Amino acid sequence: MFKGDEYLHYMEAEDGQKYVLDEQLQAYQPADFMTLARKTAAKRRRLAVRRQAKTRASLGEKHAGYEGKKKGLMILVDFEDAKFNETHTKELYQQITNKLGFVHKLGFRGSVRDYFRDQSRGKFDLTFDVVGPIRMKKGYAYYGANDREGYDIRPQEMIQEACLGADAEVDFRDYDWDNDGKVDALYVLYAGQGENSADGQDSKRVWPHQAELSENNFDFNLDQVTIDSYACGPELSSRTKIEGIGTICHEFSHVLGLPDMYDTLNSEAYGMFSWDVMDQGSYNGDGFVPAGYTSYERTYLGWLNPIELTSDLTVTNMKPLSEQGEAYVIYNENNRNEYYLLENRRKTGWDAGLGGEGLLILHVDFDAKTWADNTVNSQKNHQRCTIFHADNSDAYLDKFGIYSASEIAGDAYPFRANDSLTANSKPAARLFNANRWGTYFMHKDVNEITRNEDGTISFRFKVVAASTKPNQTPSDGILFHETFDLCKGTGGNDGKFSGQVARSMNDFMTDVKGWNVPSGAAYGGDRCAKFGTSSKNGTVFSPEFDAHGNDTLIFVAAPFGKDENTLDVRVNDSLLGVFTLERGKWTTIKVPFTGTGATTIQFVPYNRFFLDDVKVIGPTRKQETGIKQLDAKLDTHQPSKIYNLNGQFVGTKLDALPKGIYISNGKKILKY
């Protein structure tokens, strides 16, 4: 599968190995992806210096909005070995860019001008002068072939030739919007497909992109203004189909200062996916119906003023953004660069191609450097402009490199019984920065989210004071506890760890919602869980919980049959340890870890394993140092599972057991 963008593009095999094309050998070679990613990040940082003036993107930051009539320049270019379809004329592109209410049998349901007028609610009227086609001096491969690191080698020469060829027809000063001596609105549309095409995947073609010529010392002057920033894209989306306006709207949005919302480094994080034209939403409706701007983008550009929620309020009949609706913002009062944006998304207007409908809740954690580097959502565990998934899932289908339709449909609220975002909901209303109470929850609840028959949204907002002081562990010391006692299958606690046991997914039930098993192979045992099959890996992620510092993880586990008996345990993707499990019995693991805020435990077996009684204890509870204590009393106020020295489950009531030595909560207990 072909992945990436203008800075880093590569082939990825089903096993995850990444390849780049070696033009000299004409073969794909295994890529040192971390090295490529570091070089790509360095290139982004160099470009950031030039972008920062346009990327002061925090709500409330002062920057010039875009209003009134503006003129852009589109230059059509072709090559000796790639010419425009004879029906894709200059006159057609004048309509594609400028005609209000443009509808065409080729698939167009609006023009570029329509798109920006609608996003700005009539405040921004963008039209284009269209010139060309202008013949390039070389074939397309001269400009678009890749170097050893996967970069196009000479796209800047194509831009320079295009401008020189158009100079006799235009005055480049007309495209300097702010009179700073630089052209602001240049788009070059080249004949044929782009390297990112859905078919063909010709690595010698130019990848559509936005960039600055000065990065390669190629900026130059015409008509007493400097030509530096530009965007470009292809004529065709496949061998025969004309490209819709999605790519133009996406790349030109960079000209307005908007960053990419997809994972620009790793292609792993969800970002905004098809909800946003700055992510995969540029391809909605085959590129003819790109997703409308989010409330964040509209606000940054000065086209929307979200209503701040500060006190208890019931909101009714909230209209969709695509129908001139409002948006609401909830700030982290201790750090107003972090906030939630609430917007109603409905499949109307430019949002007709969305994969779902309802209340979309964005979580923004603005950082100037990250925005300027164009890596907003490139840290999977700290995406800075993404959404809360109402279905609490963003599972990625690695084999196909896409998110399933059901995953996208479950993003917006309400989803089935989930109609709230609170500290106790799944997902929870978490923060990256401590709030004024010192906790990592917003403590401003959105409840009773309802999607009405007419497509409007209603919800109830309530400010809830935090119940604990900063980093205060709950009185019982337990930060997270999953017993799996609701699992009603066989295997595990009945002493059976192999054979025909734990076979039904219907028997898998949990105390805490939010367990994530990427392979889907989750089965209920006897008051425990089994993960994995002979052909599906049993990796499992716990629900999120709040870590409080020096915490302790306790759990019991066992391998299935003769499967590999080692288990990797990770905390927020960092390896905590590799543990060896005894065969045919439970092994109790107790290990300290340090963490703060939203935390997830990942259990990674070689294949199949049993898991039971997962518990995290906070720092205020007395810390144990290994299983040494023999004369301890069991806390009978809260039943805990008790095991004999062979690791077999024997019950939850110490009083009902004969004299002997038992194990509970990771420590030995002597009953006499």
Buried (B, 14 or more C-beta within 10 A) or exposed (E): BBBBBBBBBBBBEEEEEBBBBBBEEEEBEEBEBEEBBEBBBEBBBEBBEBBBEBBBBBBEEEBEEBBEEBBBBBBBBBBEBBBBBEEBBEEBBBBBBBBEEBEBEEBBBBBBBBBBBBBBEEBBBBBBBBBBBBEBEBBBBBBBBBBEBBBBBBBBBBBBBBBEBBBEEBBBEBBBBEEEEBBBBBBBBBBBBBBBBEEBBBBBBBBBBBBBBBBEEBBBEBBEBBBBBBBBBBBBBEEEBBBBBBBBBBBBBBBBBBBBBBBBBBBEBBBBBBBBBBBBBBBBBBBBBBBBBBBBBBBBBBBBEBEEBEEEEEBEEBBBBBEEBBBBBBBBBEBBBBBBBBBBBBBBBBBBBBBBBBBBBBBBBBBBEBBBBBBBBBBBEBBBBBBBBBBBBBBBEBEEEBBBEEBBBBBBBBBEEBBBBBBEBBBBBBBBEBBEBEBBBBBBBBBBBBBEEEBBBBBBBBBBEBEBEEBBBBEEBBBBBBBBBBBBBBBBBBBBBBEEBBBEEEBBBBEBEBBBBBBEBBBBBBBBBBBBBEEBBBBBBBBBBBBBEEBBBBBBBBBBBEBBBBBBBBBBEEEBEEBEBBBBBBBBBBBBBEBEBBBBBBBBBBBBBBBBBBBBBBBBBEEBEEEEEEEBEBEEEEBBBBBBEEBBBBBBEBEEBEEEEBBBBBBBBEBE
